[in-house]
């Protein structure tokens, strides 16, 4: 057998895998998974989004080369993993099979920081556990009503999600630059407001803040900077109110379009920040070894 697995822990979906104890848990409840399938699962978690060949798996499980029918052994281990995760080969949410190549872990994976207490269903009584977790569960439930989880999103090719995400960043940059380039026209349009000066100040300040942020996100995604998906998910709650505010930008074009068209465009733009988040979770930015807990 291979050397003991490093003492690492990973979280994906509702599951946690602990190399030190060799345990797989779902929402704190231990899921039965034998040693070899767990070892294969951990190899996949160490390299999410990357192809892990059957030969690599066999060398890890049987380094001395004594196991002859390794194809059957590897396939059996992956099947045990899928059973434990409730996954299927035809519609994979976690482990994807690539014909004649190997396997790939396709769900977002979060490395759990060292020292964080593992969730355990045996550590507290059911009543105390329910009382302790009720507020957190309520928050998660509220977020799930609005925000899609990685497992709920459709599968799409990397070029498609990458292109759509990049175009959305160019769209926002166009809004900011266009507004700053036409301040005189916008001031005239907003002159009917009782606090026109405040509105113009908010426009200038937010545009000045968001231009470098959008430029950073755009470059990081284009060049697949390590950790960009996790970083974007961390700043997304801060960007959300600003993006919603800028969804009103079509009304700055009332000199050129009518009110109905401006309202329709605004309604579409309100969805834009949520679409960006979904595109990031679907793979924009490239494979990432650590997805922020903000994705949950």
N, C-alpha and C positions, 0 to 999 in steps of 0.2 A: 504494500500500500504506500501511497505517497506520504510525505511529511504532513504533520498536523496542520490544519488550516489556520491562517493568522486570525488573531482575536479581533474580528471585525463584525459589525452588524449593519444590516441594510434593511430599509423599509421600502416596500413597493405595494401600491394599492392599500389593501387592508392587512397586508402580511408583513411580518418581520422575520428575518433569518439571522441567527446568532451562531457564528463559527465557533465560539468558545464552548458553548453547550451543545452545539450540533442540533439545535432546535428550530423548527419552523412554527410560527404562531400566527393565528388569524384573530385580530382584535383581542389579543391576550390569551386566546385559547390555543393550546398546543395541537398542531396537526401532525399526524403520524407520517413520518418519512424516514426511510432507512438511510444508513450511512452513505452508501454509494450514490443514490439519487440526490441526497442532500449535497454531496460534494460536487456533483455536476451542476446543481442549481447554483451553488456558490461561485463556481467558475463562470457561469453566465452572468451572475450579478456583478462580478468583478469587471466584466467587459460588456456593459449594456450597449446595444446597438451594433455590436461587432459580431462577425461570423466566427463561431467556435466550431472547428472541424471535428469530425468523429475521431480522426487520428490524434488530435490534441487531447481529447477526452480520454481515449484509451491509454495514452501515455501517462496521463495523470492517475488513472484508476489502476492500471496494471503496468507499472514502470519496468518490471523485469521481463515483460513480453511473454509471460507464460499463458495468458488467456488467448485462446485461438479465435473463437467466434466472438470477436469484440463488437462486430456490427450488431449482433443480437443483444449483447450486454448493454451497449450504449442506447439502443432503441428502447430496451426495457426500462432503463433508468429514466429516460426522458418521459416515457409513458407514466411512470410512477409520479414524476413531478407534475405532469398535467393533471393526474387524478387528484393530487393533493391540493392543487391550485384551482380546481374546477375549470380547467382550460381544455381546449380542443385543438386538434391539428388543423381542422378545416377552417376554423374561425379563431385564430390565436389572439388572446389578449396579453399573454406573457411570453410564451416560448413559440417561436416561429421556426418551421422546418424549411430549409433551403435545399431543394433536391440536388443530390450528389455533391453537396458542399458541407452541410452541417446544420447548426442551430444558431438562433439569435434571440436574445432577450429584447423584446420590443416595448415593454412598458417603462415609464420613468422610474428611476431608482434613486433613493436618497441614502447617503451614507450617514448613519446615526453617530453623532459625536461620542467620543469616549467619555464614560462616566455618566451618561444619561441612563436613568433607571429603566430597565426593561419593563414593558407592560406584562403583567402576569395575572391570570384569573385566579390563581391560588393564593396570592399574597394578602388579600383582604377578604373579609366576609362579603357575600353577595349584596347585602343591604348597604354596607359602607361603600362598597365599590360603586353601586348604582348612584348613591348620593354624591360621591366625589366626581363621578364622570358625567352626571346629568347636565351641568352647565355647558361643558365642552361638547357633549353630544347635541345639545340644543343649537349651539353655534354652528356646528358642522352641518346639521340638518338644514338650517336656514340657508347656509351657503350653497348646499347641494341643490336647493330649489332653484337657484339662479345660475350658479357656475357649474359648467360641465367638468366631470372628472376625466383624467386621461383615458380611463377604460371605456368611457361612454362616447368618445370621439371616433369618427370614422377613420379608416386607414387611407392614406393618400401618399402619392409619391413625393419624394423630397423636392424635386424641382418645382412642383406645383405649389406646395406650402411655402417654400422659400421665395418664389416669385411674388405670391400674393402678399406675404409679409413685407417684402422690400417695397412693393408698390404702395402699401399703406403708409410706410414711413415717408416716402417721397410726397404722398398726398398731404400729409401734415406739414412737412417742410414747405410745400407750396402755399399752404394757408398762411403760415407765419410770415414768410418772406413777402407774399402778396399783400398782406395786411399792412406790414411796415412800409412797403413801397407806395401805398396809397392812403397814407394817414390823412392828408388834406380832404380827400373825398369822404373818408369814413367820419371825420370830425363833422363835416357838413351833414352827413346822414344822421349822426347821433345828436345833432344840435337840438332836436326836439325833446330829448330826455332832460329831466330836471337836474341830474348830476352827470352831465356829459363828460366833464373833466375826469371824474372818477372812472368812468367806463373806458375812456381812452387810456388812462394810466394802467388799468388792469390789462388791457390788450397789449400794451407795449411791454410791461413787465413779464407777463406770462409768455409772450412770444420770445423775449430775450432769454428766458430760462429754458424754454422747451427746444429751441433751435439746437444748442449743443447736446442736449439729451438725445434728441432724435438722431443727430449726426453720430453720436457714440453708438446707439443701438444699431443704426444702419450699417456702420462699418464693422461692428462686432459680429453681426449676423452674416454679412457678406463674406467675411474672412474666417467664419466659424471659430471665433475666439473661445477658448476653453471656459466652460461655466456660464456662457452667455444666457442660456435658458433659465438657469437658476437665478441669475442676477436680474433678468427682466421680470421674472415672477415676483421678486422682492420689491422692485420699484413700481410694479403694476398698480397696487392700491393707491400709490401717490399720483400716478399718472391718470387714474380713472376720473377723478373730479375735474382735472384740467381738460381731459379729452371731452368730457361731457359739456364743459363750458364752451370749448371750441366747436362743438357740434352746432352752435348757433351761428358759426361763421357765414353760412349762406345768406343770412339776413344782412350781412355787410355788402352784399351785391344787389341790394334792392334797386339801385340805379340801373341795373342791367337785366334783372330777372324779376318775375312777379312774385307776389307773396306766397301763392300756392306752391310754386316750384321750390322756393326757399324752405317752406315747411316740410315738404317731402324729402328734400336733401338732408335737413336737420334730423328727421326721424331715422334715416339710414345711418347717419353719422353717430347717433347715440349707440348703435350696436357695434360700431367699429372697435372700441377698446376691448369688448368681449371677443370679437373675432380675432383680434391680435393675440389675445391670451390663448385661444384655441389653436391658432396656427403654431404658436411656440410649443404647445404641448403635443402637437401632431408632428413636430420634427424640424421646424424652422430653426436654423442655427446649427444643424448637424447633430450627430450623436453626442450625448452628454453623460458623464459618469455620475453626476450628482444633481438631482433635481430638487429644488427647494421645497420645503414643507408648505410653502405658500400655494403650491399647486393643489393642495388638498382642500 
